[in-house]
Amino acid sequence: MLKILITGSAGFIGFHLAKKLIKQGNYVIGLDNINDYYDVDLKFSRLKETGIERDEVEWNKEVKSSLYENYIFVKTNLEDKENLEKLFIKHKFDVVINLAAQAGIRYSIVNPEAYLQSNVVGFFNLLECCRHYKIKHLLYASSSSVYGESKKVPFSTEDRVDYPISFYAATKKSNELMAHTYSHLYNIPTTGLRFFTVYGPWGRPDMAIFLFVKAILEEKPIKIFNEGKMKRDFTYIDDIIKGIEITLKHPPVKTENKPAYHIANVGNGKPEFLTDFIEAIETSLNKEAIKNYLPMQAGDVSQTWADNEYLNSLGYKSSVSINEGVNNFVKWYKSYYK
């Protein structure tokens, strides 16, 4: 049994991961600041699924789950270095999985400072705690957005990624550089996970599938950027969790020429046209979308495609098709929003 800190545990990926690792018998501490970037009711509903009641949540107060004796949640910021350090001293974590971040490419264009504080300052504080309290393995969320406008596909972790086209992507690339430095200087095993277009039940309301389903049900137009000429490596949440679990079991090892540092893509490995994804949603809803075709948005890219070679070598294989994944999301959406 591992003692694991999961940051961003009220978020989309963090919530699913916490549930999985708790049920496996690990002792999990979940951390989240529950900011209002999107509907906090959804975040509290996720927490309720893990036995954390809304009226018990207060700043820097540990709340024990009513469903799982091996789960504790605390509302705090990574930017709060003093209280973060207290958690490390008290709980003596084996592993840290950092999924906390200010999310969203488009929001980073209008409010970059939020990304600097959460994604850079917060990550630095986490690295310092991992350094001083001898963490055995730090896993952290990077993003496929670091590949920018790369024309070479599939995207490989061996590719140069020096030209991000959004501030969000720049903060994620900075996390990789910072992690490499700490691995090199302090021998902290770190694994960066470049997630590719994650979707599924309990997802974020700013995600495409969420926006499309909501608009179609309300008979409002959906916005389709780049005139629909987009391809995405849509990756269902269960496959993302599977990728995290595999890398959790395989921390990088220091060699004579290389620090204990690794970057891995976590994607479906098969890009789909955005129009095909929309068609799957229409089929699942049995309702046609009203389509509004628009130019490419600033900071966006025309295609993503994950080369999963490293994860595949460890036994990873994505298994959920877009039709199955979309159906699962639609079923959850209709149930949650009645």
WOURQUI-V957482 format. One record per pair of residues at least 24 apart in sequence whose ideal C-beta (glycine too) atoms are under 8 Angstrom apart, sorted by the first residue. I is the first residue (numbers start at 1). GAP is how many residues later the second one is. Records with the same first field share a line. If there is no record, write none. Layout:
I: GAP, GAP
//
This chain:
1: 24, 25, 26
2: 24, 25, 92, 93
3: 24, 26, 88, 89, 90, 91, 92
4: 24, 25, 89, 90, 91, 92, 93
5: 24, 26, 82, 83, 86, 88, 90, 91, 92
6: 24, 25, 91, 93
7: 24, 25, 71, 89, 90, 91, 92, 93, 119
8: 24, 90, 91, 92, 93, 133
9: 41, 64, 90
10: 24, 33, 34, 36, 37, 63
11: 32, 35, 88, 89, 92, 193
12: 186, 190, 191, 192, 225
13: 86, 128, 182, 185, 224, 227, 228, 231
14: 85, 86
15: 31, 32, 34, 35, 187
16: 184, 186, 221, 222, 224, 225
17: 80, 82, 224, 227
18: 32, 53
19: 30, 31
20: 221, 225
22: 28, 43, 46, 48, 49
23: 45
25: 45
26: 44
27: 43
28: 42, 43, 44
29: 42, 43, 44, 45, 58, 62, 64
30: 41, 42, 43, 44
31: 42, 43, 44, 45, 47, 56, 69
32: 41, 43, 68
33: 42, 43, 44, 45, 67
34: 41
35: 67
37: 65, 66, 67, 70, 77, 169
38: 166, 167, 168
39: 166
42: 160, 163
45: 291
46: 156
47: 26
77: 41, 45
78: 40, 43, 44, 45, 47, 48
79: 38, 39, 42, 43, 46
80: 45
81: 44, 47
84: 41, 42, 45
85: 44, 47
88: 41, 44, 45
89: 44
92: 41
93: 40, 42
94: 41, 42, 43
95: 40, 41, 42, 43, 44, 153
96: 30, 33, 34, 39, 41, 42, 43
97: 41, 42, 43, 147, 151
98: 25, 28, 40, 41, 42, 43
99: 41, 42
101: 40, 70, 71
102: 66, 69
103: 65, 101, 103
104: 64, 102
105: 40, 61, 63, 64, 194, 195
106: 191, 192, 193, 194
107: 61, 99
108: 58, 59, 60, 63, 191
109: 57, 58, 189, 190
112: 55
115: 52, 53, 56
116: 55
119: 49, 52, 53, 55, 56
120: 51, 54, 55, 58
123: 51, 52, 55
124: 54
127: 51, 52, 55, 61
130: 52, 58
131: 51, 55, 57
135: 53
136: 53, 115
137: 52, 53, 54, 111, 114
138: 41, 50, 51, 52, 53
139: 51, 52, 53, 54, 105, 108, 109
140: 35, 39, 50, 51, 52, 53
141: 31, 52, 54
142: 30, 31, 33, 34, 50, 51, 52, 53, 121
143: 25, 26, 29, 51, 52
144: 50, 51, 52, 53, 89, 121, 123, 160, 162
145: 24, 27, 156
146: 26, 27, 30, 48
147: 47, 154, 157
148: 153
149: 152, 153
153: 118, 150, 152
154: 115, 151, 152, 153
155: 39, 110, 149, 150, 151, 152
156: 109, 151, 153
157: 37, 106, 107, 108, 150, 153
165: 134, 136
166: 132, 133
168: 131
169: 130
176: 87
179: 82
180: 79, 81
183: 69, 71, 76, 77, 78
184: 75, 77
187: 67, 72, 73
188: 72
189: 62, 63, 64, 65, 71, 72
190: 62, 70, 71, 72
191: 56, 60, 61, 70, 71, 72, 73
192: 70, 71, 72
193: 50, 51, 54, 70, 71, 73
194: 69, 70, 71, 72, 73, 112
195: 40, 45, 71, 72
196: 36, 37, 38, 39, 69, 70, 71, 72, 108, 110
197: 35, 36, 37, 38, 70, 107
198: 37, 38, 39, 42
199: 35, 36, 37, 38, 126, 130
200: 36, 37, 38, 125, 128, 129, 132
201: 36, 127, 128, 130, 131, 132
202: 35, 130
203: 34, 126
208: 66, 69
209: 68, 72, 117, 120
210: 123
212: 66, 69, 77
213: 68, 72, 116, 117, 120
214: 119
215: 74, 75
216: 65, 66, 69, 71, 72, 73, 74
217: 68, 70
219: 71
220: 70
221: 68, 69, 70, 71
222: 56, 67, 68, 69, 70
223: 69, 71
224: 50, 51, 54, 67, 68, 69, 70
225: 69, 70, 71, 72, 75
226: 68, 69, 70, 74, 76
227: 66, 67, 68
228: 45, 46, 47, 63, 65
229: 73
230: 43, 44, 72, 73
231: 40, 41, 42, 43, 71, 72, 73, 74
232: 39, 40, 42, 45, 71, 72
233: 34, 35, 36, 37, 38, 39, 71, 72, 73
234: 34, 38, 43, 88, 91
235: 31, 32, 33, 71, 83
236: 32, 82, 84, 88, 89, 92
238: 81, 82
239: 27, 29, 79, 80, 81
240: 26
242: 74, 76
243: 68, 73
246: 65, 68, 69, 70
247: 64, 67
250: 64
262: 48
264: 46, 47
265: 41, 42, 43, 45, 46
266: 40, 42, 45
267: 37, 38, 39, 41, 51
268: 38, 50, 52
269: 36, 37, 38, 39, 43, 49
270: 48
271: 32, 33, 34
272: 50
276: 46
277: 45, 49
280: 42, 43, 46
281: 45, 49
283: 40
284: 39, 42, 43, 46
285: 45
//
